[in-house]
Amino acid sequence: MPWSVNPALELSFGEEELRKVVMLNDRHRRNFETVRFFTELILRALRDEEVKPEVWIIVIPNFVRQFCRPESVVLKSKRIEATGRMSMGAARKVQSEPFLFEQLNKDAEAYQYEPDFHNQLKGRLLAAGVVTQIIQEGTIAHHEFLKPNGKPLQNLDSLQSQIAWNLSSAMYDKLGARPWKLDGVREGICYLGLVFKQDTKHASPETACCAAQMFLDSGDGVVFKGNIGEWYAPKTGEFHLSAAAARMLLEQALESYRSKNSGRNPREVFIHGKVRYSAEEWRGFLDATRSETNLVGVRIHEAKRLRLYRVGSKMPVLRGLAWVQNHRSAILMTRGYIPRMKTYPGMEVPLPLEVEICRGEADIQQVLNDVMGLTKLNYNSCRVLNWEKWGL
Protein backbone atom coordinates (compact mmCIF):
# COMPACT_ATOMS: atom_id res chain seq x y z
CA MET A 1 0.00 0.00 0.00
CA PRO A 2 1.71 3.24 -1.07
CA TRP A 3 1.83 5.88 1.66
CA SER A 4 2.60 9.34 0.33
CA VAL A 5 4.63 11.72 2.47
CA ASN A 6 2.22 14.47 1.39
CA PRO A 7 -1.12 14.38 3.24
CA ALA A 8 -4.37 14.63 1.31
CA LEU A 9 -5.39 17.44 3.66
CA GLU A 10 -3.56 19.11 6.53
CA LEU A 11 -5.03 21.23 9.33
CA SER A 12 -3.01 23.28 11.78
CA PHE A 13 -3.90 24.97 15.05
CA GLY A 14 -2.41 27.42 17.53
CA GLU A 15 -0.79 25.91 20.61
CA GLU A 16 -1.83 28.81 22.86
CA GLU A 17 -5.47 28.44 21.85
CA LEU A 18 -5.28 24.73 22.68
CA ARG A 19 -3.71 25.43 26.08
CA LYS A 20 -6.71 27.56 27.04
CA VAL A 21 -8.88 24.43 27.18
CA VAL A 22 -6.21 21.91 28.22
CA MET A 23 -5.50 23.91 31.41
CA LEU A 24 -9.11 24.16 32.62
CA ASN A 25 -9.48 23.34 36.32
CA ASP A 26 -12.34 20.83 35.90
CA ARG A 27 -11.27 17.47 34.42
CA HIS A 28 -14.62 16.78 32.74
CA ARG A 29 -14.81 20.22 31.15
CA ARG A 30 -11.08 20.08 30.32
CA ASN A 31 -11.43 16.85 28.34
CA PHE A 32 -14.77 17.81 26.79
CA GLU A 33 -13.53 21.18 25.53
CA THR A 34 -10.18 19.76 24.35
CA VAL A 35 -12.00 17.11 22.35
CA ARG A 36 -14.33 19.78 20.95
CA PHE A 37 -11.26 21.79 19.87
CA PHE A 38 -10.17 18.94 17.59
CA THR A 39 -13.59 17.70 16.48
CA GLU A 40 -14.66 21.17 15.32
CA LEU A 41 -11.49 21.50 13.23
CA ILE A 42 -12.11 18.17 11.48
CA LEU A 43 -15.88 18.49 11.06
CA ARG A 44 -15.50 21.99 9.65
CA ALA A 45 -12.95 20.71 7.14
CA LEU A 46 -15.25 17.85 6.10
CA ARG A 47 -18.00 20.38 5.53
CA ASP A 48 -15.94 23.02 3.69
CA GLU A 49 -13.08 21.19 1.96
CA GLU A 50 -13.38 19.26 -1.28
CA VAL A 51 -10.94 16.52 -0.14
CA LYS A 52 -12.48 13.98 2.26
CA PRO A 53 -9.75 11.91 3.97
CA GLU A 54 -10.57 8.29 4.86
CA VAL A 55 -8.46 8.36 8.03
CA TRP A 56 -7.33 11.34 10.09
CA ILE A 57 -3.96 11.17 11.86
CA ILE A 58 -4.28 13.52 14.84
CA VAL A 59 -0.85 14.53 16.14
CA ILE A 60 -1.27 15.91 19.66
CA PRO A 61 1.25 17.90 21.71
CA ASN A 62 2.69 16.04 24.69
CA PHE A 63 0.92 18.36 27.17
CA VAL A 64 -2.48 17.08 25.97
CA ARG A 65 -1.64 13.57 27.13
CA GLN A 66 -0.13 14.97 30.34
CA PHE A 67 -3.26 16.85 31.40
CA CYS A 68 -6.14 15.01 29.66
CA ARG A 69 -5.95 11.57 31.21
CA PRO A 70 -8.62 10.48 33.75
CA GLU A 71 -6.48 11.16 36.83
CA SER A 72 -4.49 14.14 35.52
CA VAL A 73 -4.22 17.30 37.63
CA VAL A 74 -3.22 20.76 36.41
CA LEU A 75 -0.83 22.66 38.66
CA LYS A 76 -2.64 25.36 40.65
CA SER A 77 -0.44 28.10 39.20
CA LYS A 78 -1.40 27.12 35.62
CA ARG A 79 -5.13 26.46 36.05
CA ILE A 80 -7.75 28.35 34.06
CA GLU A 81 -11.20 28.74 35.58
CA ALA A 82 -13.78 26.66 33.68
CA THR A 83 -17.27 28.01 33.05
CA GLY A 84 -20.36 25.86 33.28
CA ARG A 85 -19.08 23.67 36.11
CA MET A 86 -21.54 21.55 38.06
CA SER A 87 -21.53 18.56 40.38
CA MET A 88 -21.68 15.02 39.02
CA GLY A 89 -24.93 14.51 40.94
CA ALA A 90 -26.63 17.42 39.17
CA ALA A 91 -25.27 16.32 35.78
CA ARG A 92 -26.55 12.75 36.24
CA LYS A 93 -30.10 13.93 36.85
CA VAL A 94 -30.31 15.85 33.59
CA GLN A 95 -31.18 12.72 31.56
CA SER A 96 -34.34 12.10 33.58
CA GLU A 97 -34.95 15.61 34.93
CA PRO A 98 -33.73 18.26 32.44
CA PHE A 99 -32.97 21.75 33.69
CA LEU A 100 -35.41 24.56 32.93
CA PHE A 101 -32.65 26.57 31.21
CA GLU A 102 -31.16 25.02 28.06
CA GLN A 103 -27.67 26.34 28.78
CA LEU A 104 -27.50 24.22 31.94
CA ASN A 105 -28.46 21.14 29.91
CA LYS A 106 -25.61 21.92 27.50
CA ASP A 107 -23.19 22.37 30.40
CA ALA A 108 -24.18 18.95 31.76
CA GLU A 109 -23.16 17.24 28.52
CA ALA A 110 -19.47 17.37 29.48
CA TYR A 111 -20.18 15.15 32.48
CA GLN A 112 -21.85 12.43 30.40
CA TYR A 113 -18.43 11.35 29.02
CA GLU A 114 -15.49 9.62 30.65
CA PRO A 115 -12.77 12.25 31.30
CA ASP A 116 -10.32 10.54 28.95
CA PHE A 117 -9.23 12.54 25.89
CA HIS A 118 -8.19 9.54 23.76
CA ASN A 119 -11.38 7.52 24.23
CA GLN A 120 -13.70 10.52 24.09
CA LEU A 121 -12.18 11.94 20.90
CA LYS A 122 -12.46 8.61 19.09
CA GLY A 123 -16.02 8.05 20.27
CA ARG A 124 -17.34 11.51 19.42
CA LEU A 125 -15.77 11.48 15.95
CA LEU A 126 -16.95 7.94 15.21
CA ALA A 127 -20.50 9.20 15.74
CA ALA A 128 -19.85 11.37 12.66
CA GLY A 129 -18.23 8.49 10.75
CA VAL A 130 -14.71 9.88 11.17
CA VAL A 131 -11.94 7.28 11.61
CA THR A 132 -8.87 8.48 13.52
CA GLN A 133 -5.35 7.52 14.51
CA ILE A 134 -4.04 9.51 17.49
CA ILE A 135 -0.31 9.86 18.02
CA GLN A 136 1.85 12.08 20.24
CA GLU A 137 4.40 14.54 18.89
CA GLY A 138 6.95 13.01 21.25
CA THR A 139 6.42 9.56 19.76
CA ILE A 140 7.22 10.47 16.17
CA ALA A 141 9.74 13.24 16.92
CA HIS A 142 11.25 12.35 20.28
CA HIS A 143 14.59 14.06 19.52
CA GLU A 144 12.82 17.43 19.35
CA PHE A 145 11.67 17.28 22.99
CA LEU A 146 14.68 17.59 25.26
CA LYS A 147 15.58 17.76 28.94
CA PRO A 148 17.67 20.68 30.24
CA ASN A 149 20.79 18.53 29.69
CA GLY A 150 19.97 18.22 25.99
CA LYS A 151 18.91 14.56 26.08
CA PRO A 152 15.45 13.44 24.86
CA LEU A 153 12.65 13.41 27.43
CA GLN A 154 11.97 9.86 26.26
CA ASN A 155 14.61 7.96 24.29
CA LEU A 156 12.74 5.91 21.70
CA ASP A 157 15.66 5.05 19.43
CA SER A 158 15.30 1.32 20.11
CA LEU A 159 11.55 1.39 19.41
CA GLN A 160 11.52 3.01 15.97
CA SER A 161 10.72 -0.20 14.12
CA GLN A 162 7.93 -1.04 16.59
CA ILE A 163 6.38 2.44 16.24
CA ALA A 164 6.49 2.20 12.44
CA TRP A 165 5.06 -1.34 12.49
CA ASN A 166 2.18 -0.52 14.85
CA LEU A 167 1.28 2.69 13.05
CA SER A 168 1.41 1.11 9.59
CA SER A 169 -0.59 -2.01 10.46
CA ALA A 170 -3.18 0.05 12.37
CA MET A 171 -3.65 2.40 9.42
CA TYR A 172 -3.93 -0.52 7.00
CA ASP A 173 -6.63 -2.06 9.18
CA LYS A 174 -8.54 1.22 9.53
CA LEU A 175 -8.63 1.60 5.75
CA GLY A 176 -10.66 -1.60 5.61
CA ALA A 177 -7.94 -4.13 4.75
CA ARG A 178 -6.84 -7.08 6.87
CA PRO A 179 -3.07 -6.92 7.48
CA TRP A 180 -2.75 -10.68 7.92
CA LYS A 181 -4.70 -13.86 8.55
CA LEU A 182 -3.89 -16.71 10.88
CA ASP A 183 -2.66 -19.96 9.41
CA GLY A 184 -3.96 -23.33 10.59
CA VAL A 185 -7.08 -22.01 12.34
CA ARG A 186 -9.38 -24.83 13.38
CA GLU A 187 -12.68 -24.98 11.51
CA GLY A 188 -15.92 -24.56 13.41
CA ILE A 189 -14.38 -22.73 16.37
CA CYS A 190 -15.77 -19.50 17.83
CA TYR A 191 -14.05 -17.28 20.42
CA LEU A 192 -15.97 -14.78 22.52
CA GLY A 193 -14.22 -12.19 24.70
CA LEU A 194 -16.28 -10.57 27.48
CA VAL A 195 -15.66 -7.05 28.76
CA PHE A 196 -17.47 -4.94 31.34
CA LYS A 197 -17.49 -1.22 32.01
CA GLN A 198 -18.88 0.27 35.22
CA ASP A 199 -21.42 3.02 34.55
CA THR A 200 -20.15 5.81 36.80
CA LYS A 201 -23.00 8.13 35.69
CA HIS A 202 -25.64 5.84 37.20
CA ALA A 203 -26.85 6.31 40.76
CA SER A 204 -26.23 2.64 41.59
CA PRO A 205 -22.52 1.68 41.85
CA GLU A 206 -23.40 -1.87 40.72
CA THR A 207 -24.58 -0.70 37.27
CA ALA A 208 -22.34 -1.71 34.37
CA CYS A 209 -22.46 -2.31 30.63
CA CYS A 210 -21.42 -5.63 29.14
CA ALA A 211 -20.02 -6.17 25.66
CA ALA A 212 -18.37 -8.98 23.77
CA GLN A 213 -16.25 -9.43 20.68
CA MET A 214 -16.52 -12.62 18.71
CA PHE A 215 -13.71 -13.98 16.55
CA LEU A 216 -14.56 -16.61 13.95
CA ASP A 217 -12.26 -19.21 12.45
CA SER A 218 -11.93 -16.88 9.44
CA GLY A 219 -10.37 -14.23 11.68
CA ASP A 220 -13.33 -11.86 11.29
CA GLY A 221 -14.47 -10.02 14.42
CA VAL A 222 -17.97 -8.88 15.44
CA VAL A 223 -18.80 -6.71 18.47
CA PHE A 224 -21.99 -7.18 20.50
CA LYS A 225 -23.38 -4.91 23.18
CA GLY A 226 -25.18 -6.67 26.00
CA ASN A 227 -27.59 -5.29 28.56
CA ILE A 228 -26.85 -2.60 31.12
CA GLY A 229 -27.57 -3.95 34.59
CA GLU A 230 -26.29 -4.46 38.10
CA TRP A 231 -23.40 -6.68 37.04
CA TYR A 232 -20.72 -5.20 39.34
CA ALA A 233 -20.08 -6.38 42.91
CA PRO A 234 -18.09 -3.67 44.78
CA LYS A 235 -17.05 -6.09 47.55
CA THR A 236 -15.29 -8.51 45.20
CA GLY A 237 -14.53 -6.07 42.37
CA GLU A 238 -15.94 -8.61 39.88
CA PHE A 239 -18.55 -8.38 37.10
CA HIS A 240 -21.09 -11.17 36.54
CA LEU A 241 -24.15 -11.40 34.29
CA SER A 242 -27.53 -12.78 35.26
CA ALA A 243 -28.56 -16.04 33.61
CA ALA A 244 -30.97 -14.20 31.30
CA ALA A 245 -28.38 -11.61 30.22
CA ALA A 246 -25.73 -14.28 29.64
CA ARG A 247 -28.12 -16.30 27.51
CA MET A 248 -29.13 -13.25 25.45
CA LEU A 249 -25.53 -12.21 24.78
CA LEU A 250 -24.43 -15.68 23.65
CA GLU A 251 -27.56 -16.13 21.55
CA GLN A 252 -26.65 -12.94 19.66
CA ALA A 253 -23.17 -14.30 18.99
CA LEU A 254 -24.37 -17.72 17.87
CA GLU A 255 -26.99 -16.20 15.58
CA SER A 256 -24.26 -14.11 13.97
CA TYR A 257 -22.05 -17.20 13.63
CA ARG A 258 -24.83 -19.15 11.89
CA SER A 259 -25.51 -16.26 9.50
CA LYS A 260 -21.87 -16.38 8.38
CA ASN A 261 -21.64 -20.19 8.23
CA SER A 262 -24.68 -21.36 6.21
CA GLY A 263 -26.79 -21.94 9.31
CA ARG A 264 -24.30 -24.30 10.97
CA ASN A 265 -23.57 -24.13 14.69
CA PRO A 266 -19.95 -24.01 15.89
CA ARG A 267 -18.31 -27.20 17.12
CA GLU A 268 -16.77 -25.32 20.06
CA VAL A 269 -17.27 -21.94 21.71
CA PHE A 270 -14.57 -20.53 23.97
CA ILE A 271 -15.68 -17.69 26.25
CA HIS A 272 -12.74 -15.65 27.51
CA GLY A 273 -13.01 -13.36 30.54
CA LYS A 274 -10.99 -11.95 33.43
CA VAL A 275 -12.82 -13.78 36.24
CA ARG A 276 -14.28 -17.22 36.86
CA TYR A 277 -17.91 -17.51 35.78
CA SER A 278 -20.65 -17.80 38.39
CA ALA A 279 -23.04 -20.75 38.40
CA GLU A 280 -25.94 -18.50 37.31
CA GLU A 281 -23.90 -16.91 34.54
CA TRP A 282 -22.72 -20.27 33.20
CA ARG A 283 -26.25 -21.68 33.28
CA GLY A 284 -27.32 -18.82 31.00
CA PHE A 285 -24.48 -19.55 28.56
CA LEU A 286 -25.39 -23.27 28.53
CA ASP A 287 -29.07 -22.48 27.86
CA ALA A 288 -28.04 -20.61 24.70
CA THR A 289 -25.87 -23.46 23.40
CA ARG A 290 -27.04 -26.31 21.17
CA SER A 291 -26.21 -29.91 22.08
CA GLU A 292 -23.66 -30.30 19.26
CA THR A 293 -21.56 -27.37 20.57
CA ASN A 294 -18.92 -27.80 23.26
CA LEU A 295 -18.85 -24.73 25.54
CA VAL A 296 -15.63 -23.83 27.38
CA GLY A 297 -15.04 -20.97 29.83
CA VAL A 298 -11.48 -19.61 30.00
CA ARG A 299 -10.19 -17.13 32.54
CA ILE A 300 -7.33 -14.91 31.30
CA HIS A 301 -5.63 -12.23 33.39
CA GLU A 302 -2.17 -10.78 33.93
CA ALA A 303 0.01 -12.58 36.47
CA LYS A 304 1.10 -9.31 38.12
CA ARG A 305 3.00 -10.98 40.94
CA LEU A 306 5.13 -13.16 38.67
CA ARG A 307 8.18 -12.26 36.61
CA LEU A 308 10.42 -14.58 34.58
CA TYR A 309 14.06 -13.77 33.79
CA ARG A 310 16.74 -15.38 31.63
CA VAL A 311 20.03 -16.09 33.33
CA GLY A 312 22.98 -14.41 31.63
CA SER A 313 20.96 -12.46 29.06
CA LYS A 314 19.64 -8.92 28.80
CA MET A 315 16.68 -10.17 26.79
CA PRO A 316 13.50 -11.53 28.42
CA VAL A 317 12.26 -15.09 28.03
CA LEU A 318 10.87 -16.30 24.70
CA ARG A 319 7.45 -15.16 23.53
CA GLY A 320 5.24 -18.26 23.53
CA LEU A 321 6.93 -19.90 26.51
CA ALA A 322 4.36 -21.71 28.67
CA TRP A 323 4.49 -23.29 32.11
CA VAL A 324 1.68 -25.86 32.20
CA GLN A 325 0.80 -26.27 35.87
CA ASN A 326 -1.88 -28.92 35.40
CA HIS A 327 -4.48 -30.01 32.84
CA ARG A 328 -6.58 -26.87 33.48
CA SER A 329 -4.17 -24.00 34.13
CA ALA A 330 -0.91 -22.54 32.82
CA ILE A 331 1.28 -19.45 32.71
CA LEU A 332 1.79 -18.07 29.18
CA MET A 333 4.26 -15.47 27.87
CA THR A 334 2.45 -13.60 25.09
CA ARG A 335 5.26 -11.02 25.09
CA GLY A 336 8.97 -11.64 25.11
CA TYR A 337 12.05 -12.25 22.97
CA ILE A 338 11.23 -13.04 19.31
CA PRO A 339 14.05 -15.01 17.60
CA ARG A 340 12.97 -14.00 14.08
CA MET A 341 13.31 -10.32 15.04
CA LYS A 342 16.35 -10.98 17.27
CA THR A 343 14.94 -8.60 19.87
CA TYR A 344 12.14 -7.89 22.34
CA PRO A 345 9.86 -5.10 21.03
CA GLY A 346 9.24 -3.49 24.40
CA MET A 347 10.82 -1.62 27.29
CA GLU A 348 9.41 -3.11 30.51
CA VAL A 349 9.81 -6.64 31.87
CA PRO A 350 6.91 -8.46 30.13
CA LEU A 351 4.03 -9.68 32.26
CA PRO A 352 2.87 -13.27 31.70
CA LEU A 353 -0.78 -14.27 31.51
CA GLU A 354 -2.53 -16.75 33.77
CA VAL A 355 -4.76 -18.98 31.63
CA GLU A 356 -7.30 -21.25 33.31
CA ILE A 357 -10.03 -23.52 31.98
CA CYS A 358 -12.59 -22.73 34.66
CA ARG A 359 -15.72 -24.21 33.02
CA GLY A 360 -16.20 -27.04 30.55
CA GLU A 361 -13.58 -29.37 29.12
CA ALA A 362 -10.72 -28.63 26.70
CA ASP A 363 -7.05 -29.43 26.10
CA ILE A 364 -4.93 -26.83 27.92
CA GLN A 365 -2.25 -26.98 25.21
CA GLN A 366 -4.84 -26.19 22.56
CA VAL A 367 -6.22 -23.31 24.63
CA LEU A 368 -2.71 -21.83 24.93
CA ASN A 369 -2.18 -22.15 21.17
CA ASP A 370 -5.49 -20.37 20.57
CA VAL A 371 -4.61 -17.50 22.92
CA MET A 372 -1.24 -17.04 21.22
CA GLY A 373 -2.98 -16.87 17.86
CA LEU A 374 -5.58 -14.38 19.09
CA THR A 375 -2.84 -11.96 20.17
CA LYS A 376 -2.03 -11.57 16.48
CA LEU A 377 -5.58 -10.42 15.69
CA ASN A 378 -5.17 -7.21 17.70
CA TYR A 379 -3.91 -5.22 14.74
CA ASN A 380 -3.13 -2.05 16.71
CA SER A 381 -0.67 -3.92 18.92
CA CYS A 382 0.01 -7.58 18.23
CA ARG A 383 1.94 -8.09 21.47
CA VAL A 384 -0.77 -8.95 23.99
CA LEU A 385 -4.48 -9.65 23.90
CA ASN A 386 -6.33 -6.77 25.57
CA TRP A 387 -10.02 -7.53 26.03
CA GLU A 388 -10.58 -4.20 27.82
CA LYS A 389 -10.13 -2.21 24.63
CA TRP A 390 -12.60 -4.26 22.60
CA GLY A 391 -15.67 -2.27 21.74
CA LEU A 392 -15.60 0.15 24.68
PyMOL commands that set and color helices and strands:
alter all, ss='L'
color gray80, all
select helices_A, chain A and resi 15-22+27-48+62-67+76-78+88-93+102-112+117-126+137-140+142-144+157-174+243-260+279-287+364-375+387-389
alter helices_A, ss='H'
color red, helices_A
select strands_A, chain A and resi 55-60+131-136+189-198+207-216+221-230+232-233+238-239+268-273+294-302+322-326+329-332+353-359
alter strands_A, ss='S'
color yellow, strands_A
deselect
rebuild
show_as cartoon
